[in-house]
Amino acid sequence: MNYLKTTSIEKGSSVQLAYHDYGKGQPIVLIHGWPLSNAMWEHQVPFLVDAGYRVITYDRRGFGESFKPWLGFTYTEFAKDLNDLIEGLELQDVILVGFSMGGGEVARYIGKYGTKRIAKAVLVSSVVPFMLETEDNPNAVEASVFDGMKEGIANDRPGFLQGFGENFVNLEKNKDRVSEAQVNYNWYVACSASRKATLDCVDAFGKTDFRADCKKFNVPTLVIHGDDDAIVPMEVSGEKAAKLIEGAKFEIIKGAPHGLTFTHKHELNSILLNFLK
């Protein structure tokens, strides 16, 4: 495990991100979803390294083994952290892959920092372009859903995360594809995040508008979504993102839930590699 000091300072100390850096070749940065950590990429990292890529994963601030500050759980800060990682490791020709909440980092990074260092972008089960239902964003998710999530987390975080983790992979439908042990491990990882980060990030991924960021994409982009996603419905996000990002390629994985990195890992890896090459 390595640590990178970001430019963010809290109480006189730098907020540090835990990261792994494996392999050689063109760099791929994998950005995890909420409320997990870089551990969610277990089935993608060795596959991509063996395919000849340098693969970098990191834990978002407040999650996994990264520092757990009290502040900074906004996409402005998340994009700055990602920029610090890319610049700190002196990465060029980068492929950004963002899962779920991590798709927001990809979008906001491109919206704020451009694509000078970026070669391609991938959004997997992503929250992009805008989850919240508003007058100019119909057929989306009502604010009460996110408020209910926060209430559940505040009242009984482990209990809420247990139910969320089962829905994450549509466990009842996918018991032949993912074990209960994996779901239990995901629960442990989720509980390892800070309570503050877990709560604040609901507003971040639920109520941040990435539509303007999407219009700044000017690199080859792939949108991947499962058509049985019960967490981030494809109609709310993936379909809209593919239409909004100019030239984006849209791949639908039939029967896949939100957590397709676990349940449909072979299908996902194949689609990724075809796009990367």
Secondary structure, DSSP 8 states (H G I E B T S, - for coil): -EEEEEEEEETTEEEEEEEEEE-SSSEEEEE--TT--GGGGTTTHHHHHHTT-EEEEE--TTSTTS---SS--SHHHHHHHHHHHHHHTT--SEEEEEETHHHHHHHHHHHHH-STTEEEEEEES---S--B-BTTB-SSB-HHHHHHHHHHHHHHHHHHHHHHHHHHTTGGG-TTTS-HHHHHHHHHHHHTS-HHHHHHHHHHHHH---HHHHTT--S-EEEEEETT-SSS-TTTTHHHHHHHSTT-EEEEETT--TTHHHHTHHHHHHHHHHHH-
